[in-house]
């Protein structure tokens, strides 16, 4: 289990604990949204990481952009920083933007 999966799992357990304890609904909603964002980022990063294993152009572009060698941490950093530059939107739309962005194309477009 990598650090990203662990963080998502920890947040999910915290939400479950808060729900069980009938915690603050706003806090629960915020944590649930954070989980959705992290899951979308993680899914995109792992998808791009797997794709790059067989694509030397993607690996080269990651290095050129200053993210370093082709590791999940470096690919995640690229996806995260690229997602921050996506159009501003309310949180649910932001998750949708992340999920529907072609990060491989963004990486190659540099």
N, C-alpha and C positions, 0 to 999 in steps of 0.2 A: 504494500500500500504506500503510495507516494504522499507527500505533504499536502497536496491539493485535495486528494480524496479524504485524508484525515481531517482537514479543516472543514470540509463539507459535512462529514459525519459528525464531527463535534458540534457544529451548528444545529444539525438535525436533532441530535440528542438534547441540546439546550431548548429547542422549540418544544420537543416532547415533554421535557421537564416543566416548562412554563405552562403548557396546556394542561398538564395533569394537575399542576398547582393552581390552576385558574389565574394565571398571571395576567399582566397588563396586555390587553388586546393589541394596542399600538406597537408595543415592543415585539410581540409575536409576529405581527404583520411585517414589520421592518426586517426581522431576522429571516422570515420566509422569503422576502424579496431578495435579500442578500444571498440566500441559498440558490435561488433561481439564477441570479446573475453569475455566481461562481460556477454553477453547473454548466451554464451556457459557455462561459469562458473555457472551462476545463474540457468540455466536449470539443470545442473548436480547436483548442491547443493539441489535444490528443489526435484528432483527425488530421491536422496539419503535420504533426510529428510523424505519424505513420506514413502519410503521403510522401514526406521528404526523405524517408529512408531509401526510396527508389528513385529520387529525383535530385541529381547533383546540382541542378540550377537553383532549386529552392535552398539547398544547403549553402551554396555559394552566396546567394543573396542575403541570407541571414548574417553571414560573416561580414559582407560588404556593408550592411546596415549597422554594424557594430554590436551585434548581439552575441557574437562568438560562435562556437561550434554547435552542431546540431544535437542539442540535448533538450529534454522536455522542459527544463527550467528556462532555457533561453527562448524556446519557441513560445512558451507561455508568456514570457515577458513581452515578446513581440505582439502576440495576440492581445494581451492586456493593454499595452500602450496604444495599439491601433484602435481598440474598442473605445478608449477614452476620446479619440478623435472622431468617432461616429457622430452624426447629427444629434444635437440635444433633443431629448424626448422624455416623456414621463417614464417612470421605471419599467412598466410593463412593455412599452414600446421599445425601450432600450434593450431588454432581453431579446425581443424579436429581432432587432437590428443585429445583435451579436449572432444570433442563431442563423440568420440568413445572409451574413457577410461571407464572401469568398476571400478568406485571409491569404490563401495561396496566391491569388491574383494580386492582392495588395502587396505581398512580398515581392513578387516578380516585377510589379510595376515601378519599382524604385529605379 
